[in-house]
Amino acid sequence: MTEEISKSLALTPHFRGAMSPYVIIHHDKKVIEKIGTKLSKLEKIENHKYRMYRGNLNNHTITLIHTGMGAGNTALVCDQVVSQGAQYIFKLGTFGALQENIQIGDIYVPMGAVRSDGLTDAYAPMEYPAIPTPEMFLATFQAAQKMKLPLSSGIVHSVNIYTPYYQKTYNPNKYSPEVYQELNVFGVEMECSSTFVCSYVKKAHSIAILLCNREWNTQKNFIEGKKVDWDKHKKDSGFEAKLSQAIELILETVAELPVKG
C-alpha cells in the first residue's frame, strides 16, 4: 500500500468498503430510504455515523448516504467519499424560494451557488466558483427532456445558517433575502456550494437537484412575524409526487452515464 493511499484511508474512516462510483446524498433519512426502494440488491451498510445503503441500477452500483443538514456535514461526506472512489455525486435537496413565481414542488437544477457557506474557503479562495460539472448538468437536462419533465435553473444562495437567514443578523448584506432577490437568485439552501466546490477540487463530478419546499410568501410572512405553516409542503401530495420525479430524474441520469467499476 502506497503512503498516499494509506494516508487517504486514515482520513476517511466512515466509508471503507462501502463506496460506489455513483453516490446520491440527501439530508433526510426517509428520502434516502425512498430512493433505496428503486434499487435492486439493496443492502444496508452498517455505519455508526451515517445512514447508508448500496444497491444496483441496471449495471450501475449506487451508494446512498444520509448527510444531515448543513455545509459542514455535506463537505465531510463529499470529501471522504471521493477519497474512497466516488466519481459522481448527486445532491438531492430542497430550497426556499426567493422569487414570487416559484411554487412548492418546482424542480431546479442550480448552475451555480453563492458561497455564503462559511466553509468552502478552506478548499479554495472565494474567487473560485461553486458550479456543477458541465457534463452532469447537460446529462441531467437531457434525462429530463427524455422524461418530459420541466426543469428550471439559475443561481442558488448557499448559507451556513437556518432561521437566522430570516432574522436580523450582524451581517445583513451577507444574509439579506432582498439583496439576492434583486440579483435574480432563485432560492436559498445550505449544501450546494459545499457539494460543488469539494467535488470539483477533488476532481469528481457533481450536480444538485432541488425542490422548492417553501414559497417566498411563506418566508416573507415569517420575516414579518406572522404565523406560518413552515412544514406546509409535508402535507402537499403534489410535493411528494415531484420528489418521486426528482428521484427518477437522478436515476435516469445515472443510467445515461458510463458504467464504472
C-alpha positions in Angstrom: 0.0 0.0 0.0 1.4 3.4 -1.0 1.9 6.1 1.5 -0.7 8.3 -0.3 -3.4 5.6 -0.2 -2.6 4.8 3.4 -3.0 8.4 4.4 -6.3 8.7 2.4 -7.7 5.7 4.3 -6.6 7.1 7.6 -8.6 10.3 6.9 -11.7 8.5 5.6 -12.8 6.2 8.4 -16.6 6.3 7.8 -16.9 4.8 4.3 -14.4 2.0 3.9 -15.5 -0.8 1.6 -18.9 0.8 1.1 -18.3 3.2 -1.8 -19.6 3.1 -5.3 -18.7 5.3 -8.3 -22.1 6.8 -8.1 -23.3 8.5 -4.9 -26.6 10.1 -4.0 -26.8 12.3 -0.9 -29.7 13.8 0.9 -30.2 15.4 4.4 -33.3 13.4 5.2 -33.1 9.7 6.2 -36.6 9.0 4.9 -35.7 10.3 1.4 -32.6 8.1 1.3 -34.8 5.1 2.2 -37.3 6.1 -0.5 -34.5 6.1 -3.1 -33.4 2.7 -1.9 -36.8 1.2 -2.9 -35.9 2.0 -6.5 -32.7 -0.1 -6.5 -32.1 -3.9 -6.7 -30.0 -5.9 -4.4 -30.2 -3.2 -1.8 -28.1 -3.7 1.3 -27.7 -1.5 4.4 -24.2 -0.5 5.2 -23.5 -0.6 8.9 -22.1 2.7 10.0 -22.1 4.5 13.3 -22.3 7.9 11.8 -24.4 7.8 8.7 -27.5 6.0 7.3 -26.1 4.3 4.2 -27.3 1.8 1.5 -25.8 0.3 -1.6 -27.8 -1.1 -4.5 -27.8 -1.6 -8.2 -29.5 0.2 -11.1 -29.0 -1.9 -14.2 -25.2 -2.2 -14.4 -24.5 0.8 -12.1 -23.7 0.4 -8.4 -25.0 3.3 -6.3 -24.3 4.3 -2.7 -27.0 6.3 -0.9 -25.9 8.4 2.1 -27.9 10.5 4.6 -25.7 13.5 5.3 -27.8 15.5 7.7 -28.2 19.3 7.2 -25.5 21.9 6.5 -22.4 22.7 4.6 -20.1 21.0 7.2 -21.8 17.7 7.1 -22.0 17.7 3.3 -18.4 18.7 2.8 -17.2 16.0 5.2 -19.2 13.4 3.2 -18.1 14.6 -0.2 -14.5 14.8 0.8 -14.4 11.3 2.2 -16.5 9.5 -0.5 -14.3 10.9 -3.3 -11.2 9.7 -1.4 -12.8 6.3 -1.3 -13.5 6.2 -5.0 -16.8 8.1 -5.7 -16.7 9.7 -9.1 -20.3 11.1 -9.5 -22.1 12.9 -6.6 -25.8 13.7 -6.9 -27.1 16.1 -4.3 -30.9 15.8 -3.9 -32.3 18.6 -1.7 -34.8 21.4 -1.1 -34.8 25.2 -1.2 -36.8 28.1 0.0 -37.9 30.3 -2.9 -36.7 33.9 -3.2 -38.8 34.7 -6.2 -42.6 35.1 -6.1 -43.2 33.0 -9.2 -41.7 29.8 -7.7 -44.2 27.3 -6.3 -43.9 24.3 -3.9 -42.6 21.3 -5.8 -40.9 23.2 -8.6 -37.6 21.5 -9.5 -34.5 23.5 -10.0 -31.0 22.4 -11.1 -28.5 25.1 -10.0 -26.0 26.2 -12.5 -24.0 27.8 -9.6 -24.2 28.7 -5.9 -23.4 31.8 -3.9 -20.7 30.7 -1.4 -22.1 32.0 1.9 -21.5 28.6 3.4 -18.7 29.7 5.8 -16.7 26.6 4.9 -15.5 26.2 1.4 -12.9 28.9 1.8 -10.9 26.1 3.4 -10.9 24.3 0.0 -10.5 27.2 -2.4 -10.3 31.1 -2.5 -13.6 32.9 -2.6 -13.0 33.8 -6.3 -13.3 30.1 -7.1 -16.8 29.4 -8.5 -19.2 26.9 -7.0 -20.6 25.2 -10.1 -21.8 21.7 -11.0 -19.9 19.7 -13.5 -21.0 20.8 -17.0 -21.2 17.3 -18.3 -23.6 16.3 -15.5 -25.6 19.5 -15.9 -26.2 18.6 -19.5 -26.9 15.0 -18.8 -29.5 15.9 -16.3 -31.4 18.2 -18.7 -31.2 15.5 -21.4 -32.7 13.0 -19.0 -35.4 15.5 -18.1 -36.2 16.0 -21.7 -36.5 12.3 -22.2 -38.9 12.1 -19.2 -40.7 15.2 -20.4 -40.1 16.7 -17.0 -40.0 20.5 -16.8 -36.9 21.8 -15.1 -35.6 25.3 -14.2 -32.1 26.6 -13.5 -30.4 29.6 -12.0 -28.2 30.6 -9.1 -28.9 29.5 -5.6 -27.8 31.1 -2.3 -25.9 28.5 -0.1 -25.8 29.6 3.5 -24.4 28.1 6.7 -27.4 29.1 8.9 -31.1 28.3 9.1 -33.7 30.6 10.6 -31.2 33.5 11.2 -31.4 33.9 7.4 -34.9 35.3 8.1 -34.0 37.3 11.2 -31.8 40.3 11.9 -28.1 39.4 11.8 -24.9 41.3 12.4 -24.1 40.8 8.7 -27.3 41.8 6.8 -25.7 42.1 3.4 -24.5 38.5 3.5 -27.8 37.1 4.5 -30.4 39.6 3.3 -33.1 37.9 1.1 -33.8 41.2 -0.6 -30.2 41.5 -1.8 -30.3 38.1 -3.5 -33.8 38.7 -4.9 -32.5 41.7 -6.7 -29.6 39.7 -8.0 -32.1 37.1 -9.5 -31.1 34.3 -7.2 -33.9 31.8 -7.2 -33.7 30.4 -3.7 -31.8 29.7 -0.5 -30.4 26.3 0.8 -27.4 25.0 2.7 -25.5 22.4 0.8 -24.9 23.1 -2.9 -21.8 25.2 -2.7 -20.0 22.7 -0.5 -21.1 19.9 -2.8 -19.8 21.7 -5.9 -16.6 23.0 -4.5 -15.5 19.9 -2.6 -16.2 17.7 -5.5 -14.6 19.9 -8.2 -11.4 20.5 -6.2 -11.0 16.7 -5.7 -11.7 16.0 -9.4 -15.1 14.4 -9.0 -18.3 15.2 -10.8 -21.3 16.7 -9.0 -24.8 18.0 -9.6 -27.7 19.2 -7.4 -31.4 18.7 -8.0 -33.6 20.8 -5.7 -37.3 21.0 -4.9 -39.0 24.1 -3.6 -40.4 23.3 -0.2 -41.3 26.9 0.8 -42.7 29.7 -1.4 -41.5 33.2 -1.0 -44.8 34.4 0.5 -44.3 31.9 3.4 -40.8 33.2 4.1 -41.9 36.8 3.8 -44.7 36.3 6.3 -42.2 34.6 8.7 -39.9 37.6 8.4 -42.7 39.9 9.2 -43.5 37.9 12.3 -46.8 36.4 11.0 -47.8 32.9 11.8 -46.9 30.5 9.0 -47.1 26.8 8.3 -43.4 26.1 7.9 -44.0 22.5 7.0 -46.8 23.0 4.6 -45.0 21.0 1.9 -45.2 17.9 4.0 -49.0 17.9 3.7 -48.8 18.5 -0.1 -49.4 15.4 -2.2 -48.0 17.3 -5.2 -44.7 17.8 -3.4 -44.4 14.1 -2.8 -45.1 13.4 -6.5 -42.5 15.9 -7.5 -40.0 14.3 -5.1 -40.6 11.0 -6.8 -40.0 12.6 -10.2 -36.7 14.2 -9.0 -35.6 10.8 -7.8 -36.5 9.2 -11.2 -34.6 12.1 -12.8 -31.4 11.3 -10.9 -31.7 7.6 -11.7 -32.3 8.3 -15.3 -29.2 10.5 -15.4 -27.1 7.8 -13.8 -28.4 5.3 -16.4 -27.1 7.6 -19.1 -23.6 7.8 -17.6 -20.8 5.4 -18.3 -20.7 2.2 -16.2 -17.8 2.4 -13.7 -16.2 -0.4 -11.7 
